[in-house]
Amino acid sequence: MPISRPLRLVLLWLILIVCMILHFNYNVGKIFYGIEVARANAEGVVPFGTHLIRNIFYHLPLLWILILLFYHRASIRMGLFFISVIYTLSHAAHLVGELTQPDWSQGPLLSLTLLLSVVLSVEHYRYWRGGAALE
């Protein structure tokens, strides 16, 4: 089904958000099997770093989607491409980190997340370099 590149990018960002939600749910879901999910030395306070990660990986992509829906200037397209590359690099680093303790749920999910992130970056590049045409 042919869809416009901006819509394709919106869908890819949404799918990545879903992947990140699943990643969190897989971690929390361990409690159903009696696996301790609390971090060592947890003090009952969510650390600032966790809030920062949530804002970067859950909330900012929603802002990128809003920008895609309403703005098509070359500088915006270029900026979103570079942002998508940063996300791809962070997904790659996270996958490598997870490989130290393989998980048969997280491994495939994070691999798929990285693949989707690479596709997102390629599509952002095409959108940036191809102009604002809605091909």
N, C-alpha and C positions, 0 to 999 in steps of 0.2 A: 504494500500500500504506500503510494508516494505521499510523504508529508513534508512540510516545510522544515528547513534546517532549524530555525528557532524552536519550533514545536518539538523536534527531535531532541534538541538540547534540553528543553524543559523536562521531557520524559526521562532522559538519562539522569538528570539531577534528581528527579523524584525516585527513580529506581535505586540510585545510590543511597538516598536517605533511607529507603526501605531496608537495604542491605545493612546499613549501620544500626538500625533499630533491631533487626534480627540478630546482629552480632551481640548487642547488649542483652537481648532476651535469651540467647543461648547461654551467656554467662550466668544470668540470674536463674535460668531454668534448672541449673544444677542442684538447687535446693530441693527439688522434687525427688532427687535420688540420694538425699542425705549428705551431699557434698557441701562443705563449708564454702561460702562465697565471700564472706567478710575478709577484707584485707588484713594482713598481719599488722598489729599495732593500731587498728582502727579505733578512733576515739569518739565515734558517734557524730562527727562533723564532716560534711562533704568538703573536700579540699578545694581551694580556689582553682587549681589546675583542672579538676574535673568539670567545674563550671565553664572554664575556658574552652576545653575540648568540646563540650556540648554546644557551646555557642558557635564554634568554628565548624563543626561537622553536622549539626542539625539545623541551627538557625540561619547561619550565613547562606547556605545553599538556597534557602527560601528567598533571601534577598536577591541572589543571583537569578533566580527564576523570575522574580518581579522585574528585574532589570531587562532580562531577555524579552519579556512580554511587551515592554514599553519603549525601550531605547535600542537604536540600531546604528549608532555612530561608530566609526572605525576605531576610535580610541576605546570605546566600551567593549567592542568585539575583541580587540587586542588584549585588554585588561582581563577579560574573562578567560581568554585562552591561557594566559600566564597563571591565573588563579587555578585553572583546571590542571595544569602541569604540577603545581605545588600539591594539590590534592592527590594526584597520581603518585608522586614521590612519597607522600606520607602513607598512602595505602600500601605501596611496595615495602616501605620500612616496617610497617605494622605486620605485614604478612611474614616477612623475614623474622621478626621478633617472635611471632606465634609459632614458627617452625621449631623453636627450641624445645617446646613441649607440645608435640602434635596432638591435635584434637580432630576427630573424624567428622565433626560438625563445622567447627570454625575454619579448618583448613580449606575445604571446598568453597565455603561461603566467602572467605577472604580472597581466595584465588579468583572467584567470579567477580568480586568487588573490584579487584585490581584490573581485571580484563575490561569491565564496564568503564572504569575510570580512564583506561587507555583509549577506549572508543570515544569517550566524552572529550578527551583532549584532542584527538584527531578531528572530531567533528567541530570542535571550537576553532581549531586551526583552519579548517576548510571554510568555516563561516567568516573568520577574520580575513583570510586571504581572498575569499571569493566575493567579498563585498556584501552589501545588505540585501542582495537578491534573495528572494525566499524560495530558492530551488529545493 
